[in-house]
Amino acid sequence: MPTSLCLFLAQATPGGTQLWGEPGVIITLVLVLLPLLLAGWLAATKGRGAVARLFGRGGDCESGTDLDVDHTPPGGPLIGNIDQAGTVRYLPSKKRAVQRPKVNPELSRLVLWYLGTATFWLLFGTSVGEYLGIKFVAPDVDQVSWLSFGRLRPVHTNAVFWGWASLAMVGLGYYVTATVSNTPLASLRRGWWSLILMKAAVALGSVSLMAGINNGGGEYREYIWPIMALFAGGIGLALSNFIATIARRRGDEIYISNWYMVAALIFVVVITTIAYVPVWQNGLGETIIQGYYMHQGVGMWFMMFLLGLTYYFLPQQLNTPIFSYSLGILAFWTQIIFYTVIGTHHFVFSSIPWSLQTVAIVGSVGMIIPVAAGTTNFLLTFRGAFHKVASSYTLPFFLVGVVFYFTGSFQGTAEAFRSTNLIWHFTDFTVAHSHITMYGIITFLLWACIYAVVPRLTGREPPHATVGAHFWMALVGLLFYVIPLMIGGTLRGLSWIYGKPFMDSVVLMAPYWLWRAIGGTLMWLSHWIFAYNIYRMVAGPKPIGLDDAPVAGDIIAKEALYDEAAR
């Protein structure tokens, strides 16, 4: 290992330029430091607050209200951080979710079913991924055809794509669309049928892939067309439901969240149709369509929808308006302009026309505009409220998701450059990048939104200790996963460029794959903790706290009026 790292530090590209001088490499190194610095800052913030509370230097009363009442005796605090039962708190309590106006119980039930089903597919899909990670360090662990890597890998990716992320997004979208439109959901019946069709597609698709029945046309479109047609039908019902709800809105403006979510639903219908209609599926046309479908699936479905959810839940959790509506609209239209042309940057140096490759690279650079606009908007919404991170169990998830949105998206731009694409393409570096985006951005933001809305629907809070365990295991596991793969992928690409035998690169990757398995195991365990938290929020005991007191009730009622006026 030390020898390979020394070679990495001294390595030069074939043109004679030092590797460290490549713009893409410089950008990537800077981007890797950002989540590490964020993790250090969060750890310091949380740790400092815990120590202060434990020793009585900052034992503020944590509840759903902010009451500036000083109960400190004249001689100073006798002992700090004591709860009402007289128990010392070794973990600082978080602010409880503020009670809001009641949600339609039928809508709540629909949203909870979406989120519960999505959680099941998260556990299933990542359990398959955990087994695949083990196969990298123990490839002979089984000899069963149904469990071969080639069959299980698409089971993993499709389950987390269409089962976990898609179902969770649509379920949260029903809540947000009805809330910001200030009107009931147009059709609960369509919502249930959409859920049934989408989860049936994922279940049938998983079984068919394990049996070796697949589309064979490209990554993330392995489901055969009759199965994908079920999923498309569910999406179509959701789109019609969203549009009908927005059409009945009380007010002239369409809130920005609805712009993003409806656009995402429209785009997923378009890209799925283009990917499965056989007219374009021949020769290089199939390759071009594959790049278009694969990249639009991530950027114009998952990313677009999650940005819409974030534009609602982040300001609501911070109790402040979004910093700039105009920045949000700028990011919206520039993402549509630039993201829709960048799929071909996955096939640089291929037989696809050079001009089309160049357009994709230019579009990748153009993505700096929506990413910078969106990140600036979210971080400036945090302005003046960063202190709330220490007393919240949702805001750390939002902050990590926003930082990875910046780093992961800019890393995609860095990978599109021809000089860096030559090194990183077809290596484990792209696996790291895909997990930064689908996990660091999409999944962390989904968790943030779920932790924000479920207590509001059920009146139950998750245990704060297990939320913290979930957060740190997922974040540390992700860093253990992606950083070694980026280093190992770079070394592997260089070994190919210099003509070394392929098996040498396999041996080189062995220690990095071990780190992949360790990081993946931490991430996988955090998902079981998340599932336990979901259970506690849905079926756990309802706590009785300060929110039930008359004074707190008056304050909560006023906050609810303020929130209603803000909407």
LINSULVEN-V831292 format. One record per residue. RES is the residue in one letter. PHI is phi as a letter, one per 30 degrees, with the letter a starting at -180 (NA if undefined). PSI is psi in radians with two decimals (999 if undefined). NEAR is the number of other ideal C-beta (glycine too) atoms within 8 Angstrom. Layout:
res = [RES:RES]
phi = [PHI:PHI]
psi = [PSI:PSI]
near = [NEAR:NEAR]
//
This chain:
res = [M:P:T:S:L:C:L:F:L:A:Q:A:T:P:G:G:T:Q:L:W:G:E:P:G:V:I:I:T:L:V:L:V:L:L:P:L:L:L:A:G:W:L:A:A:T:K:G:R:G:A:V:A:R:L:F:G:R:G:G:D:C:E:S:G:T:D:L:D:V:D:H:T:P:P:G:G:P:L:I:G:N:I:D:Q:A:G:T:V:R:Y:L:P:S:K:K:R:A:V:Q:R:P:K:V:N:P:E:L:S:R:L:V:L:W:Y:L:G:T:A:T:F:W:L:L:F:G:T:S:V:G:E:Y:L:G:I:K:F:V:A:P:D:V:D:Q:V:S:W:L:S:F:G:R:L:R:P:V:H:T:N:A:V:F:W:G:W:A:S:L:A:M:V:G:L:G:Y:Y:V:T:A:T:V:S:N:T:P:L:A:S:L:R:R:G:W:W:S:L:I:L:M:K:A:A:V:A:L:G:S:V:S:L:M:A:G:I:N:N:G:G:G:E:Y:R:E:Y:I:W:P:I:M:A:L:F:A:G:G:I:G:L:A:L:S:N:F:I:A:T:I:A:R:R:R:G:D:E:I:Y:I:S:N:W:Y:M:V:A:A:L:I:F:V:V:V:I:T:T:I:A:Y:V:P:V:W:Q:N:G:L:G:E:T:I:I:Q:G:Y:Y:M:H:Q:G:V:G:M:W:F:M:M:F:L:L:G:L:T:Y:Y:F:L:P:Q:Q:L:N:T:P:I:F:S:Y:S:L:G:I:L:A:F:W:T:Q:I:I:F:Y:T:V:I:G:T:H:H:F:V:F:S:S:I:P:W:S:L:Q:T:V:A:I:V:G:S:V:G:M:I:I:P:V:A:A:G:T:T:N:F:L:L:T:F:R:G:A:F:H:K:V:A:S:S:Y:T:L:P:F:F:L:V:G:V:V:F:Y:F:T:G:S:F:Q:G:T:A:E:A:F:R:S:T:N:L:I:W:H:F:T:D:F:T:V:A:H:S:H:I:T:M:Y:G:I:I:T:F:L:L:W:A:C:I:Y:A:V:V:P:R:L:T:G:R:E:P:P:H:A:T:V:G:A:H:F:W:M:A:L:V:G:L:L:F:Y:V:I:P:L:M:I:G:G:T:L:R:G:L:S:W:I:Y:G:K:P:F:M:D:S:V:V:L:M:A:P:Y:W:L:W:R:A:I:G:G:T:L:M:W:L:S:H:W:I:F:A:Y:N:I:Y:R:M:V:A:G:P:K:P:I:G:L:D:D:A:P:V:A:G:D:I:I:A:K:E:A:L:Y:D:E:A:A:R]
phi = [NA:e:d:d:d:d:d:d:d:c:d:b:d:e:d:j:d:d:e:d:d:d:e:d:d:d:e:d:d:d:d:d:d:d:d:d:d:d:d:d:d:d:d:d:d:d:d:d:d:d:d:d:d:d:c:i:c:k:d:d:d:c:a:d:b:c:c:d:c:c:c:d:d:e:d:j:d:d:a:c:i:c:d:d:d:i:c:d:c:d:c:d:d:c:d:d:d:d:d:c:e:e:c:e:e:d:d:e:d:d:d:d:d:e:d:d:d:d:d:e:d:d:d:d:d:d:d:d:d:d:d:d:d:d:d:d:c:b:d:c:d:a:b:c:d:d:c:d:e:d:d:d:e:d:d:d:d:d:d:d:d:c:d:d:d:d:d:d:d:d:d:d:d:d:d:d:d:d:d:d:d:h:a:d:d:e:b:d:d:d:d:d:d:d:d:d:d:d:d:d:d:d:d:d:d:d:d:d:d:d:d:i:c:b:d:i:c:l:d:i:b:d:d:d:d:d:d:d:d:d:d:d:d:d:d:d:d:d:d:d:d:d:d:d:d:d:d:c:e:c:k:d:d:c:d:e:e:d:e:d:d:d:d:d:d:d:d:d:d:d:d:d:d:d:d:c:d:d:e:c:d:b:h:d:e:d:d:d:d:d:d:d:d:d:d:d:e:d:d:c:c:d:d:d:d:d:d:d:d:d:d:c:d:d:d:d:d:d:h:b:d:d:e:b:d:d:d:d:d:e:d:d:d:d:d:d:d:d:d:d:c:c:e:d:d:d:b:d:i:c:d:d:e:e:d:d:d:d:e:d:d:d:d:d:d:d:d:e:d:d:d:d:d:d:d:e:d:d:d:d:d:d:e:i:b:d:d:d:d:d:c:b:c:c:d:e:d:d:d:d:d:d:d:d:e:d:d:d:d:d:d:d:d:d:d:d:d:d:d:d:d:e:d:c:d:i:c:d:e:d:d:d:d:d:d:d:d:d:c:d:c:d:d:d:d:d:d:e:d:d:d:d:c:d:e:d:d:c:i:c:c:d:d:d:d:d:d:d:d:e:d:d:d:d:d:d:d:d:d:d:d:d:d:d:d:d:d:d:d:d:d:d:d:d:d:d:e:c:i:d:e:e:d:d:d:d:d:e:d:e:d:d:d:d:d:e:d:d:d:d:d:d:d:d:d:d:d:d:d:d:d:d:d:d:e:d:d:c:b:d:d:d:d:c:b:d:d:d:d:e:d:d:d:d:d:d:d:d:d:d:d:d:d:d:d:d:d]
psi = [-0.88:-0.67:-0.79:-0.64:-0.67:-0.74:-0.66:-0.74:-0.56:0.00:2.55:2.65:2.87:-0.50:-0.08:-0.07:2.37:2.42:-0.66:-0.29:-0.12:2.30:-0.73:-0.67:-0.74:-0.81:-0.77:-0.72:-0.73:-0.72:-0.61:-0.60:-0.52:-0.92:-0.53:-0.76:-0.70:-0.78:-0.72:-0.73:-0.76:-0.74:-0.74:-0.73:-0.85:-0.75:-0.71:-0.73:-0.69:-0.76:-0.74:-0.73:-0.66:-0.69:0.19:0.28:1.24:0.65:1.06:2.58:2.11:2.15:-2.91:0.02:2.81:1.68:2.01:1.29:2.24:1.94:0.31:2.22:2.79:-0.59:0.08:2.94:2.31:-0.80:2.47:2.87:0.87:2.28:-3.11:-0.44:0.01:0.43:2.35:2.29:1.98:-0.29:2.22:2.31:2.68:2.84:2.33:2.72:2.29:2.36:2.31:3.00:2.52:2.45:2.54:2.12:-0.58:-0.67:-0.73:-0.78:-0.72:-0.82:-0.75:-0.60:-0.70:-0.83:-0.65:-0.75:-0.73:-0.70:-0.68:-0.81:-0.48:-0.80:-0.76:-0.90:-0.71:-0.37:-0.69:-0.75:-0.66:-0.72:-0.67:-0.67:-0.66:-0.61:-0.40:-0.52:-0.26:1.28:-0.36:0.44:-0.43:2.89:0.49:2.24:-0.64:-0.39:0.27:2.69:-0.73:-0.49:-0.67:-0.53:-0.85:-0.47:-0.78:-0.93:-0.75:-0.59:-0.73:-0.51:-1.08:-0.45:-0.98:-1.16:-0.78:-0.82:-0.71:-0.73:-0.83:-0.71:-0.82:-0.61:-0.64:-0.75:-0.82:-0.76:-0.80:-0.65:-0.87:-0.36:-0.17:0.77:2.69:2.71:2.42:-0.77:1.89:-0.58:-0.80:-0.60:-0.73:-0.72:-0.62:-0.77:-0.79:-0.80:-0.75:-0.78:-0.52:-0.68:-0.75:-0.70:-0.88:-0.68:-0.70:-0.77:-0.75:-0.66:-0.71:-0.49:-0.06:0.20:1.92:2.92:-0.61:0.22:-0.27:3.01:2.40:0.06:0.75:-0.39:2.40:2.78:-0.59:-0.60:-0.75:-0.45:-0.60:-0.79:-0.76:-0.65:-0.71:-0.71:-0.71:-0.72:-0.71:-0.74:-0.81:-0.62:-0.75:-0.83:-0.73:-0.65:-0.78:-0.63:-0.44:0.17:2.64:1.67:2.74:-0.69:2.58:2.03:2.61:-0.54:-0.72:-0.58:-0.92:-0.80:-0.74:-0.71:-0.72:-0.74:-0.70:-0.78:-0.66:-0.55:-0.77:-0.87:-0.60:-0.70:-0.82:-0.66:-0.50:-0.32:2.21:-0.01:-0.72:-0.03:1.20:2.34:-2.34:-0.45:-0.68:-0.69:-0.74:-0.75:-0.66:-0.79:-0.73:-0.87:-0.84:-0.79:-0.64:-0.56:-0.73:-0.85:-0.63:-0.09:-1.21:-0.90:-0.78:-0.77:-0.78:-0.60:-0.71:-0.77:-0.69:-0.62:-0.34:-0.93:-0.62:-0.91:-0.62:-0.68:-0.55:-0.17:0.79:2.63:2.76:2.51:-0.82:2.04:-0.65:-0.72:-0.64:-0.72:-0.66:-0.81:-0.65:-0.94:-0.63:-0.54:-0.71:-0.69:-0.85:-0.67:-0.50:-0.09:0.12:0.00:-0.55:-0.18:-0.10:-0.16:0.69:2.49:0.27:-3.03:0.04:2.48:2.37:-0.64:-0.66:-0.65:-0.73:-0.70:-0.74:-0.70:-0.73:-0.74:-0.63:-0.71:-0.66:-0.38:-0.20:-0.60:-1.00:-0.61:-0.79:-0.71:-0.79:-0.78:-0.77:-0.74:-0.79:-0.77:-0.63:-0.40:-0.57:-0.30:2.26:0.00:0.23:-0.44:-0.36:-0.30:-0.67:-0.45:0.34:2.52:-0.02:-0.66:-0.64:-0.67:-0.76:-0.78:-0.75:-0.75:-0.71:-0.75:-0.75:-0.51:-0.74:-0.90:-0.77:-0.71:-0.75:-0.54:-0.65:-0.68:-0.75:-0.64:-0.40:-0.38:2.47:-0.64:-0.69:-0.56:-0.63:-0.58:-0.79:-0.40:2.49:0.15:3.12:-0.17:-0.69:-0.50:-0.74:-0.77:-0.74:-0.58:-0.53:-0.71:-0.97:-0.44:-0.95:-0.62:-1.15:-0.90:-0.72:-0.70:-0.63:-0.78:-0.73:-0.81:-0.68:-0.80:-0.43:-0.64:-0.59:-0.77:-0.49:-0.53:-0.51:-0.33:0.21:2.43:2.60:2.73:2.21:-0.57:-0.72:-0.49:-0.74:-0.73:-0.74:-0.85:-0.90:-0.65:-0.68:-0.77:-0.86:-0.71:-0.72:-0.73:-0.70:-0.52:-0.90:-0.64:-0.84:-0.65:-0.58:-0.70:-0.88:-0.68:-0.66:-0.80:-0.68:-0.77:-0.70:-0.64:-0.60:-0.74:-0.66:0.23:0.36:2.66:2.54:-0.68:-0.45:-0.67:-0.51:-0.78:-0.70:-0.63:-0.22:-0.88:-0.55:-0.59:-0.55:-0.76:-0.63:-0.78:-0.69:-0.87:-0.74:-0.62:-0.74:-0.77:-0.79:-0.76:-0.63:-0.49:-0.59:-0.62:-0.70:-0.75:-0.69:-0.70:-0.69:-0.78:-0.77:-0.60:-0.47:-0.75:0.03:3.06:2.54:2.09:2.61:2.05:-2.73:-0.42:-0.41:-0.17:2.65:-0.75:-0.82:-0.66:-0.69:-0.74:-0.74:-0.72:-0.71:-0.74:-0.66:-0.68:-0.72:-0.75:-0.72:-0.70:-0.65:-0.62:999]
near = [5:5:6:9:9:8:10:12:7:6:8:8:13:5:4:5:9:7:13:7:7:13:9:11:13:10:12:13:8:8:12:11:8:11:13:9:8:11:11:8:8:12:8:8:10:11:8:8:12:11:9:10:14:11:7:11:8:8:11:4:7:9:11:12:9:3:6:4:5:4:4:5:7:3:4:6:8:6:7:11:11:9:8:3:4:5:6:7:11:5:8:12:7:10:8:12:9:8:9:8:5:4:10:9:6:7:14:11:8:15:14:13:11:15:15:10:12:15:13:9:15:14:11:11:16:13:9:12:12:11:10:12:13:10:10:9:9:6:5:5:6:5:3:6:6:7:9:8:7:5:13:13:9:11:13:13:11:17:15:14:13:13:18:14:15:14:18:14:14:14:16:16:14:16:13:15:15:13:9:11:14:8:8:7:13:9:8:9:6:12:14:10:10:14:16:9:13:16:12:9:15:15:8:10:14:12:8:12:15:11:7:7:6:10:11:4:9:11:8:10:13:12:15:9:8:6:12:15:8:13:16:11:9:15:15:9:13:15:12:9:15:14:9:10:15:12:7:9:10:6:6:2:4:7:11:13:13:15:12:14:16:12:12:15:13:9:12:12:12:8:14:13:9:11:13:10:8:5:4:10:9:5:5:7:9:12:11:14:13:14:14:14:16:14:12:14:13:11:12:16:14:15:13:15:14:14:11:17:17:15:13:13:14:13:12:9:12:11:7:7:6:11:10:8:7:6:12:14:10:11:15:13:8:12:14:10:8:14:14:10:9:14:14:15:15:9:11:14:7:7:3:10:5:5:6:10:15:8:10:16:13:8:14:13:9:10:15:8:11:13:13:9:13:13:11:10:14:14:9:9:14:10:8:5:9:7:6:9:11:9:10:11:11:11:12:11:13:16:12:15:15:12:11:14:14:13:14:13:12:12:13:12:13:14:16:14:12:8:11:15:13:12:14:12:11:4:12:14:14:12:9:14:13:8:12:14:15:13:11:16:16:12:12:15:15:14:12:17:12:12:14:13:12:14:14:10:11:10:6:14:10:14:8:11:7:12:13:11:10:13:13:8:13:15:10:11:17:14:12:11:15:13:10:13:15:13:11:15:15:15:13:13:15:13:11:10:10:6:4:7:5:6:6:9:13:8:7:12:11:9:9:13:13:9:12:14:12:10:16:13:11:13:15:13:10:14:12:9:12:12:11:9:14:14:9:13:12:11:5:9:4:6:7:4:8:9:12:7:7:5:6:13:10:8:9:13:8:8:10:12:8:8:11:8:6:6:8]
//
